[in-house]
Amino acid sequence: MTPGREGPAAHDLRCHRGRLISVEGISGVGKTHLTGQLLERHTSDGFVVLEEFSQRHHTDDNDLGRDLLRILIAAANGDPFLRSGHPGTETLLLLAIKTFDYENGSATALAQGRTVIEGRSVHSTAVYQSLIVHPDDQSAYQHAQLILDLAARWRPLPDLTILITDDMTAAIRRAETRDGIRYTEQQWQLHRRADALFGRLAADDPQRLTVLDRRRLTNDQLIDQMADHIAAASPRCLAETVNRTTAPARCSQDCQPQHAER
């Protein structure tokens, strides 16, 4: 078992609250497009959607998360990976944004039993920030695990992460067209490494991360499978999720654990 992961007993604990879902993958795989189609087909499900970074910084909402994001974008001076030369600070600010999103946009909806979908979550921060710091993949993998552990001390990890994959070249070309930019060879390589690291994290934690490959599924099949996986996801106890190194899990008074059906 990977150090810091919940043990088997923790996986048997479920709480009465809404599901926290994230949709992840490298740029251009269609996360926003597919999520939008999912919402169109399931309007009656009452999903709460948190926009990902690429949409959020264009909004005029006055909130701390947006302001922190704009500071990062300004400091990065146009770098698509938000690199300003201070990766430790950047990582903590990105985690602060995702923690704020949870406290400000998710916690109340989850307590009401609603399903919250994050457009990118802490896995993206862990993957890209670890690759920026480490040129070798093994060190980056270990660093990504540490970032996830740190994030989980301050906010829950998603109950389910849907990892969308696609042909690398097709995905990056799609992102370049969408954003009106051309990635450098070094930036292409960072995306290639991110694609591999996302896959490694998914293989480590298949109960949390589900992979859907656009090369093997039609658009309708993708939407149907996203909906099915979300419906089948079981919320973890928030108290246990926020601190993954604490066992056994303890729930707050409004979150009573029950044994999952076997």
ZADO-1210 file (C-alpha; in nm, 4 decimals, padded with zeros to 6 digits):
<atoms>
<atom x="00.0000" y="00.0000" z="00.0000" code="MET" pos="1"/>
<atom x="00.1322" y="00.3459" z="-00.0873" code="THR" pos="2"/>
<atom x="00.2438" y="00.5356" z="00.2244" code="PRO" pos="3"/>
<atom x="-00.0205" y="00.7835" z="00.3380" code="GLY" pos="4"/>
<atom x="-00.3070" y="00.6082" z="00.1583" code="ARG" pos="5"/>
<atom x="-00.6174" y="00.5010" z="00.3457" code="GLU" pos="6"/>
<atom x="-00.6144" y="00.1400" z="00.4623" code="GLY" pos="7"/>
<atom x="-00.8836" y="-00.1177" z="00.3822" code="PRO" pos="8"/>
<atom x="-01.0834" y="-00.0293" z="00.6919" code="ALA" pos="9"/>
<atom x="-01.0972" y="00.3354" z="00.5877" code="ALA" pos="10"/>
<atom x="-01.2351" y="00.2404" z="00.2476" code="HIS" pos="11"/>
<atom x="-01.5298" y="00.0731" z="00.4236" code="ASP" pos="12"/>
<atom x="-01.6344" y="00.4022" z="00.5814" code="LEU" pos="13"/>
<atom x="-01.8940" y="00.6060" z="00.3948" code="ARG" pos="14"/>
<atom x="-02.0754" y="00.9197" z="00.5016" code="CYS" pos="15"/>
<atom x="-02.4090" y="01.0761" z="00.4168" code="HIS" pos="16"/>
<atom x="-02.3136" y="01.3729" z="00.2013" code="ARG" pos="17"/>
<atom x="-02.2852" y="01.4620" z="-00.1656" code="GLY" pos="18"/>
<atom x="-02.0149" y="01.3328" z="-00.3968" code="ARG" pos="19"/>
<atom x="-01.7030" y="01.5365" z="-00.4741" code="LEU" pos="20"/>
<atom x="-01.5932" y="01.4651" z="-00.8322" code="ILE" pos="21"/>
<atom x="-01.3035" y="01.5981" z="-01.0411" code="SER" pos="22"/>
<atom x="-01.2347" y="01.5710" z="-01.4135" code="VAL" pos="23"/>
<atom x="-00.8628" y="01.5604" z="-01.4927" code="GLU" pos="24"/>
<atom x="-00.6218" y="01.5150" z="-01.7809" code="GLY" pos="25"/>
<atom x="-00.3720" y="01.7108" z="-01.9846" code="ILE" pos="26"/>
<atom x="-00.4730" y="02.0193" z="-02.1814" code="SER" pos="27"/>
<atom x="-00.6893" y="01.9527" z="-02.4842" code="GLY" pos="28"/>
<atom x="-00.8375" y="01.6152" z="-02.3888" code="VAL" pos="29"/>
<atom x="-01.1856" y="01.7681" z="-02.3705" code="GLY" pos="30"/>
<atom x="-01.2526" y="01.7965" z="-01.9963" code="LYS" pos="31"/>
<atom x="-01.4637" y="02.1123" z="-02.0211" code="THR" pos="32"/>
<atom x="-01.6425" y="02.0011" z="-02.3398" code="HIS" pos="33"/>
<atom x="-01.7367" y="01.6605" z="-02.1995" code="LEU" pos="34"/>
<atom x="-01.8419" y="01.8029" z="-01.8626" code="THR" pos="35"/>
<atom x="-02.0632" y="02.0540" z="-02.0410" code="GLY" pos="36"/>
<atom x="-02.2319" y="01.7769" z="-02.2401" code="GLN" pos="37"/>
<atom x="-02.2758" y="01.5745" z="-01.9233" code="LEU" pos="38"/>
<atom x="-02.4547" y="01.8675" z="-01.7594" code="LEU" pos="39"/>
<atom x="-02.6803" y="01.9192" z="-02.0612" code="GLU" pos="40"/>
<atom x="-02.7978" y="01.5571" z="-02.0446" code="ARG" pos="41"/>
<atom x="-02.8349" y="01.5456" z="-01.6678" code="HIS" pos="42"/>
<atom x="-02.9837" y="01.8835" z="-01.5820" code="THR" pos="43"/>
<atom x="-03.2219" y="01.7247" z="-01.3318" code="SER" pos="44"/>
<atom x="-02.9341" y="01.5873" z="-01.1235" code="ASP" pos="45"/>
<atom x="-02.8561" y="01.9312" z="-00.9822" code="GLY" pos="46"/>
<atom x="-02.4770" y="01.9133" z="-01.0200" code="PHE" pos="47"/>
<atom x="-02.2704" y="02.1993" z="-00.8798" code="VAL" pos="48"/>
<atom x="-01.9772" y="02.2787" z="-01.1119" code="VAL" pos="49"/>
<atom x="-01.6600" y="02.4650" z="-01.0171" code="LEU" pos="50"/>
<atom x="-01.4847" y="02.6145" z="-01.3183" code="GLU" pos="51"/>
<atom x="-01.1246" y="02.5208" z="-01.3850" code="GLU" pos="52"/>
<atom x="-00.8407" y="02.7733" z="-01.3955" code="PHE" pos="53"/>
<atom x="-00.8573" y="02.8410" z="-01.7708" code="SER" pos="54"/>
<atom x="-01.2139" y="02.9784" z="-01.7449" code="GLN" pos="55"/>
<atom x="-01.2030" y="03.1252" z="-01.3992" code="ARG" pos="56"/>
<atom x="-00.9500" y="03.4046" z="-01.4401" code="HIS" pos="57"/>
<atom x="-01.1707" y="03.5707" z="-01.7037" code="HIS" pos="58"/>
<atom x="-01.4613" y="03.6184" z="-01.4604" code="THR" pos="59"/>
<atom x="-01.5310" y="03.9359" z="-01.2659" code="ASP" pos="60"/>
<atom x="-01.6313" y="03.7667" z="-00.9415" code="ASP" pos="61"/>
<atom x="-01.4648" y="03.9149" z="-00.6371" code="ASN" pos="62"/>
<atom x="-01.3281" y="03.6161" z="-00.4505" code="ASP" pos="63"/>
<atom x="-00.9975" y="03.5188" z="-00.2961" code="LEU" pos="64"/>
<atom x="-00.9386" y="03.2213" z="-00.5248" code="GLY" pos="65"/>
<atom x="-00.9751" y="03.4274" z="-00.8410" code="ARG" pos="66"/>
<atom x="-00.7502" y="03.7011" z="-00.7023" code="ASP" pos="67"/>
<atom x="-00.4764" y="03.4492" z="-00.6164" code="LEU" pos="68"/>
<atom x="-00.5033" y="03.3009" z="-00.9643" code="LEU" pos="69"/>
<atom x="-00.4652" y="03.6393" z="-01.1289" code="ARG" pos="70"/>
<atom x="-00.1546" y="03.7069" z="-00.9201" code="ILE" pos="71"/>
<atom x="-00.0052" y="03.3767" z="-01.0387" code="LEU" pos="72"/>
<atom x="-00.0882" y="03.4518" z="-01.4013" code="ILE" pos="73"/>
<atom x="00.0686" y="03.7975" z="-01.3795" code="ALA" pos="74"/>
<atom x="00.3830" y="03.6619" z="-01.2129" code="ALA" pos="75"/>
<atom x="00.4159" y="03.3884" z="-01.4774" code="ALA" pos="76"/>
<atom x="00.4226" y="03.6492" z="-01.7570" code="ASN" pos="77"/>
<atom x="00.2317" y="03.4362" z="-02.0057" code="GLY" pos="78"/>
<atom x="00.3759" y="03.0960" z="-01.9203" code="ASP" pos="79"/>
<atom x="00.0925" y="02.8411" z="-01.9693" code="PRO" pos="80"/>
<atom x="00.2156" y="02.6391" z="-01.6696" code="PHE" pos="81"/>
<atom x="00.2113" y="02.9446" z="-01.4378" code="LEU" pos="82"/>
<atom x="00.5854" y="02.9259" z="-01.3763" code="ARG" pos="83"/>
<atom x="00.7299" y="03.2399" z="-01.2223" code="SER" pos="84"/>
<atom x="01.0516" y="03.0799" z="-01.0981" code="GLY" pos="85"/>
<atom x="00.9268" y="03.0070" z="-00.7457" code="HIS" pos="86"/>
<atom x="00.7755" y="02.6567" z="-00.7710" code="PRO" pos="87"/>
<atom x="00.7309" y="02.6037" z="-00.3962" code="GLY" pos="88"/>
<atom x="00.5339" y="02.9262" z="-00.3599" code="THR" pos="89"/>
<atom x="00.3356" y="02.8510" z="-00.6759" code="GLU" pos="90"/>
<atom x="00.2415" y="02.5068" z="-00.5454" code="THR" pos="91"/>
<atom x="00.1185" y="02.6439" z="-00.2126" code="LEU" pos="92"/>
<atom x="-00.0820" y="02.9173" z="-00.3871" code="LEU" pos="93"/>
<atom x="-00.2456" y="02.6673" z="-00.6222" code="LEU" pos="94"/>
<atom x="-00.3352" y="02.4463" z="-00.3256" code="LEU" pos="95"/>
<atom x="-00.4705" y="02.7542" z="-00.1469" code="ALA" pos="96"/>
<atom x="-00.6957" y="02.8243" z="-00.4458" code="ILE" pos="97"/>
<atom x="-00.8296" y="02.4685" z="-00.4457" code="LYS" pos="98"/>
<atom x="-00.8808" y="02.4812" z="-00.0683" code="THR" pos="99"/>
<atom x="-01.0697" y="02.8088" z="-00.1024" code="PHE" pos="100"/>
<atom x="-01.2825" y="02.6568" z="-00.3799" code="ASP" pos="101"/>
<atom x="-01.3743" y="02.3705" z="-00.1497" code="TYR" pos="102"/>
<atom x="-01.4577" y="02.5913" z="00.1490" code="GLU" pos="103"/>
<atom x="-01.6388" y="02.8559" z="-00.0555" code="ASN" pos="104"/>
<atom x="-01.8002" y="02.6548" z="-00.3338" code="GLY" pos="105"/>
<atom x="-01.8253" y="02.2910" z="-00.2300" code="SER" pos="106"/>
<atom x="-01.8676" y="02.2327" z="00.1417" code="ALA" pos="107"/>
<atom x="-02.2233" y="02.3673" z="00.1726" code="THR" pos="108"/>
<atom x="-02.3434" y="02.1906" z="-00.1430" code="ALA" pos="109"/>
<atom x="-02.1935" y="01.8611" z="-00.0274" code="LEU" pos="110"/>
<atom x="-02.3598" y="01.8941" z="00.3120" code="ALA" pos="111"/>
<atom x="-02.6901" y="01.9357" z="00.1255" code="GLN" pos="112"/>
<atom x="-02.6283" y="01.6062" z="-00.0527" code="GLY" pos="113"/>
<atom x="-02.5471" y="01.7596" z="-00.3917" code="ARG" pos="114"/>
<atom x="-02.2790" y="01.6369" z="-00.6315" code="THR" pos="115"/>
<atom x="-01.9946" y="01.8836" z="-00.6897" code="VAL" pos="116"/>
<atom x="-01.7810" y="01.8564" z="-01.0039" code="ILE" pos="117"/>
<atom x="-01.4426" y="02.0300" z="-01.0066" code="GLU" pos="118"/>
<atom x="-01.2868" y="02.1207" z="-01.3402" code="GLY" pos="119"/>
<atom x="-00.9357" y="02.0113" z="-01.2472" code="ARG" pos="120"/>
<atom x="-00.8504" y="01.9586" z="-00.8827" code="SER" pos="121"/>
<atom x="-00.5511" y="01.8846" z="-00.6634" code="VAL" pos="122"/>
<atom x="-00.4260" y="01.6033" z="-00.8905" code="HIS" pos="123"/>
<atom x="-00.3434" y="01.8565" z="-01.1632" code="SER" pos="124"/>
<atom x="-00.1510" y="02.0663" z="-00.9136" code="THR" pos="125"/>
<atom x="00.0380" y="01.7613" z="-00.7885" code="ALA" pos="126"/>
<atom x="00.1231" y="01.6374" z="-01.1377" code="VAL" pos="127"/>
<atom x="00.2384" y="01.9573" z="-01.3046" code="TYR" pos="128"/>
<atom x="00.4120" y="02.1141" z="-01.0050" code="GLN" pos="129"/>
<atom x="00.6110" y="01.7994" z="-00.9325" code="SER" pos="130"/>
<atom x="00.7218" y="01.7769" z="-01.2972" code="LEU" pos="131"/>
<atom x="00.8279" y="02.1411" z="-01.2965" code="ILE" pos="132"/>
<atom x="01.0520" y="02.0786" z="-00.9952" code="VAL" pos="133"/>
<atom x="01.1953" y="01.7384" z="-01.0926" code="HIS" pos="134"/>
<atom x="01.3492" y="01.6484" z="-01.4305" code="PRO" pos="135"/>
<atom x="01.3415" y="01.2760" z="-01.3487" code="ASP" pos="136"/>
<atom x="01.0095" y="01.0945" z="-01.3441" code="ASP" pos="137"/>
<atom x="01.0606" y="00.8901" z="-01.0272" code="GLN" pos="138"/>
<atom x="01.1368" y="01.1964" z="-00.8143" code="SER" pos="139"/>
<atom x="00.8398" y="01.3738" z="-00.9700" code="ALA" pos="140"/>
<atom x="00.6156" y="01.0790" z="-00.8849" code="TYR" pos="141"/>
<atom x="00.7264" y="01.0837" z="-00.5208" code="GLN" pos="142"/>
<atom x="00.6842" y="01.4606" z="-00.5045" code="HIS" pos="143"/>
<atom x="00.3326" y="01.4337" z="-00.6492" code="ALA" pos="144"/>
<atom x="00.2394" y="01.1936" z="-00.3698" code="GLN" pos="145"/>
<atom x="00.3680" y="01.4414" z="-00.1114" code="LEU" pos="146"/>
<atom x="00.1656" y="01.7253" z="-00.2670" code="ILE" pos="147"/>
<atom x="-00.1503" y="01.5119" z="-00.2548" code="LEU" pos="148"/>
<atom x="-00.0811" y="01.4270" z="00.1084" code="ASP" pos="149"/>
<atom x="-00.0361" y="01.7966" z="00.1890" code="LEU" pos="150"/>
<atom x="-00.3548" y="01.8918" z="00.0050" code="ALA" pos="151"/>
<atom x="-00.5531" y="01.6259" z="00.1910" code="ALA" pos="152"/>
<atom x="-00.4639" y="01.7846" z="00.5257" code="ARG" pos="153"/>
<atom x="-00.6554" y="02.0990" z="00.4301" code="TRP" pos="154"/>
<atom x="-00.9427" y="01.9816" z="00.2098" code="ARG" pos="155"/>
<atom x="-01.0828" y="01.6492" z="00.0899" code="PRO" pos="156"/>
<atom x="-00.9443" y="01.4814" z="-00.2148" code="LEU" pos="157"/>
<atom x="-01.2186" y="01.4033" z="-00.4678" code="PRO" pos="158"/>
<atom x="-01.4242" y="01.0931" z="-00.3980" code="ASP" pos="159"/>
<atom x="-01.3861" y="01.0165" z="-00.7682" code="LEU" pos="160"/>
<atom x="-01.1447" y="01.1544" z="-01.0244" code="THR" pos="161"/>
<atom x="-01.2357" y="01.0927" z="-01.3877" code="ILE" pos="162"/>
<atom x="-00.9130" y="01.0968" z="-01.5881" code="LEU" pos="163"/>
<atom x="-00.9767" y="01.1708" z="-01.9567" code="ILE" pos="164"/>
<atom x="-00.7048" y="01.0500" z="-02.1940" code="THR" pos="165"/>
<atom x="-00.6587" y="01.0902" z="-02.5677" code="ASP" pos="166"/>
<atom x="-00.3931" y="01.0797" z="-02.8363" code="ASP" pos="167"/>
<atom x="-00.1225" y="01.3166" z="-02.7086" code="MET" pos="168"/>
<atom x="-00.0654" y="01.4987" z="-03.0367" code="THR" pos="169"/>
<atom x="-00.4362" y="01.5443" z="-03.1024" code="ALA" pos="170"/>
<atom x="-00.4950" y="01.6772" z="-02.7511" code="ALA" pos="171"/>
<atom x="-00.2115" y="01.9309" z="-02.7581" code="ILE" pos="172"/>
<atom x="-00.3002" y="02.0508" z="-03.1077" code="ARG" pos="173"/>
<atom x="-00.6564" y="02.0984" z="-02.9857" code="ARG" pos="174"/>
<atom x="-00.5309" y="02.3020" z="-02.6885" code="ALA" pos="175"/>
<atom x="-00.3069" y="02.5148" z="-02.9101" code="GLU" pos="176"/>
<atom x="-00.5967" y="02.5952" z="-03.1411" code="THR" pos="177"/>
<atom x="-00.8264" y="02.6741" z="-02.8487" code="ARG" pos="178"/>
<atom x="-00.5780" y="02.9038" z="-02.6737" code="ASP" pos="179"/>
<atom x="-00.4198" y="03.0585" z="-02.9832" code="GLY" pos="180"/>
<atom x="-00.0668" y="02.9565" z="-02.8838" code="ILE" pos="181"/>
<atom x="00.2057" y="02.7194" z="-02.9932" code="ARG" pos="182"/>
<atom x="00.3753" y="02.5115" z="-02.7284" code="TYR" pos="183"/>
<atom x="00.7524" y="02.4854" z="-02.7343" code="THR" pos="184"/>
<atom x="00.9191" y="02.1446" z="-02.7499" code="GLU" pos="185"/>
<atom x="00.9973" y="02.1751" z="-02.3786" code="GLN" pos="186"/>
<atom x="00.6297" y="02.2427" z="-02.3062" code="GLN" pos="187"/>
<atom x="00.5253" y="01.9469" z="-02.5224" code="TRP" pos="188"/>
<atom x="00.7613" y="01.7290" z="-02.3222" code="GLN" pos="189"/>
<atom x="00.6072" y="01.8514" z="-01.9963" code="LEU" pos="190"/>
<atom x="00.2635" y="01.7475" z="-02.1234" code="HIS" pos="191"/>
<atom x="00.3977" y="01.4062" z="-02.2266" code="ARG" pos="192"/>
<atom x="00.5401" y="01.3525" z="-01.8800" code="ARG" pos="193"/>
<atom x="00.2144" y="01.4742" z="-01.7228" code="ALA" pos="194"/>
<atom x="00.0153" y="01.2248" z="-01.9284" code="ASP" pos="195"/>
<atom x="00.2384" y="00.9429" z="-01.8011" code="ALA" pos="196"/>
<atom x="00.2283" y="01.0625" z="-01.4394" code="LEU" pos="197"/>
<atom x="-00.1513" y="01.0932" z="-01.4404" code="PHE" pos="198"/>
<atom x="-00.1608" y="00.7346" z="-01.5622" code="GLY" pos="199"/>
<atom x="00.0737" y="00.6162" z="-01.2895" code="ARG" pos="200"/>
<atom x="-00.1330" y="00.7828" z="-01.0176" code="LEU" pos="201"/>
<atom x="-00.4479" y="00.6245" z="-01.1608" code="ALA" pos="202"/>
<atom x="-00.2873" y="00.2806" z="-01.1563" code="ALA" pos="203"/>
<atom x="-00.1893" y="00.3360" z="-00.7898" code="ASP" pos="204"/>
<atom x="-00.5361" y="00.4411" z="-00.6768" code="ASP" pos="205"/>
<atom x="-00.8000" y="00.2763" z="-00.9009" code="PRO" pos="206"/>
<atom x="-01.0714" y="00.3163" z="-00.6360" code="GLN" pos="207"/>
<atom x="-01.0417" y="00.6935" z="-00.6678" code="ARG" pos="208"/>
<atom x="-00.9197" y="00.7488" z="-01.0257" code="LEU" pos="209"/>
<atom x="-01.1109" y="00.6125" z="-01.3256" code="THR" pos="210"/>
<atom x="-00.9575" y="00.6369" z="-01.6743" code="VAL" pos="211"/>
<atom x="-01.1770" y="00.7050" z="-01.9796" code="LEU" pos="212"/>
<atom x="-00.9924" y="00.6932" z="-02.3138" code="ASP" pos="213"/>
<atom x="-01.1377" y="00.9033" z="-02.5971" code="ARG" pos="214"/>
<atom x="-00.9609" y="00.6822" z="-02.8497" code="ARG" pos="215"/>
<atom x="-01.1692" y="00.3811" z="-02.7464" code="ARG" pos="216"/>
<atom x="-01.5090" y="00.5364" z="-02.6735" code="LEU" pos="217"/>
<atom x="-01.7556" y="00.7389" z="-02.8757" code="THR" pos="218"/>
<atom x="-01.8623" y="01.0747" z="-02.7401" code="ASN" pos="219"/>
<atom x="-02.1966" y="00.9315" z="-02.6250" code="ASP" pos="220"/>
<atom x="-02.0238" y="00.6403" z="-02.4552" code="GLN" pos="221"/>
<atom x="-01.7920" y="00.8802" z="-02.2724" code="LEU" pos="222"/>
<atom x="-02.0823" y="01.0850" z="-02.1409" code="ILE" pos="223"/>
<atom x="-02.2735" y="00.7741" z="-02.0352" code="ASP" pos="224"/>
<atom x="-01.9735" y="00.6289" z="-01.8564" code="GLN" pos="225"/>
<atom x="-01.8999" y="00.9569" z="-01.6794" code="MET" pos="226"/>
<atom x="-02.2588" y="00.9635" z="-01.5530" code="ALA" pos="227"/>
<atom x="-02.2446" y="00.5974" z="-01.4458" code="ASP" pos="228"/>
<atom x="-01.9176" y="00.6388" z="-01.2557" code="HIS" pos="229"/>
<atom x="-02.0450" y="00.9519" z="-01.0794" code="ILE" pos="230"/>
<atom x="-02.3666" y="00.7758" z="-00.9771" code="ALA" pos="231"/>
<atom x="-02.1682" y="00.4807" z="-00.8391" code="ALA" pos="232"/>
<atom x="-01.9157" y="00.6915" z="-00.6449" code="ALA" pos="233"/>
<atom x="-01.9347" y="00.6662" z="-00.2657" code="SER" pos="234"/>
<atom x="-01.8480" y="00.9708" z="-00.0552" code="PRO" pos="235"/>
<atom x="-01.5733" y="00.9180" z="00.1989" code="ARG" pos="236"/>
<atom x="-01.5943" y="01.0514" z="00.5489" code="CYS" pos="237"/>
<atom x="-01.4743" y="01.4108" z="00.5343" code="LEU" pos="238"/>
<atom x="-01.2866" y="01.3978" z="00.8637" code="ALA" pos="239"/>
<atom x="-01.0938" y="01.0921" z="00.7463" code="GLU" pos="240"/>
<atom x="-01.0336" y="01.2307" z="00.3984" code="THR" pos="241"/>
<atom x="-00.8907" y="01.5634" z="00.5126" code="VAL" pos="242"/>
<atom x="-00.6167" y="01.3930" z="00.7136" code="ASN" pos="243"/>
<atom x="-00.5186" y="01.0788" z="00.5279" code="ARG" pos="244"/>
<atom x="-00.2471" y="00.9914" z="00.7798" code="THR" pos="245"/>
<atom x="-00.4923" y="00.9542" z="01.0683" code="THR" pos="246"/>
<atom x="-00.6448" y="00.6099" z="01.1320" code="ALA" pos="247"/>
<atom x="-00.8928" y="00.4914" z="01.2257" code="PRO" pos="248"/>
<atom x="-01.1236" y="00.7464" z="01.0671" code="ALA" pos="249"/>
<atom x="-01.3452" y="00.9640" z="01.2814" code="ARG" pos="250"/>
<atom x="-01.6509" y="01.1455" z="01.1506" code="CYS" pos="251"/>
<atom x="-01.7963" y="01.4692" z="01.2785" code="SER" pos="252"/>
<atom x="-02.1441" y="01.4655" z="01.4309" code="GLN" pos="253"/>
<atom x="-02.3123" y="01.5519" z="01.0986" code="ASP" pos="254"/>
<atom x="-02.1215" y="01.2808" z="00.9140" code="CYS" pos="255"/>
<atom x="-02.1987" y="00.9386" z="01.0557" code="GLN" pos="256"/>
<atom x="-02.0043" y="00.6457" z="00.9017" code="PRO" pos="257"/>
<atom x="-02.1669" y="00.3314" z="00.7821" code="GLN" pos="258"/>
<atom x="-02.0226" y="00.0110" z="00.6414" code="HIS" pos="259"/>
<atom x="-02.0366" y="-00.0016" z="00.2658" code="ALA" pos="260"/>
<atom x="-02.2465" y="-00.2729" z="00.1049" code="GLU" pos="261"/>
<atom x="-02.0403" y="-00.5682" z="-00.0030" code="ARG" pos="262"/>
</atoms>
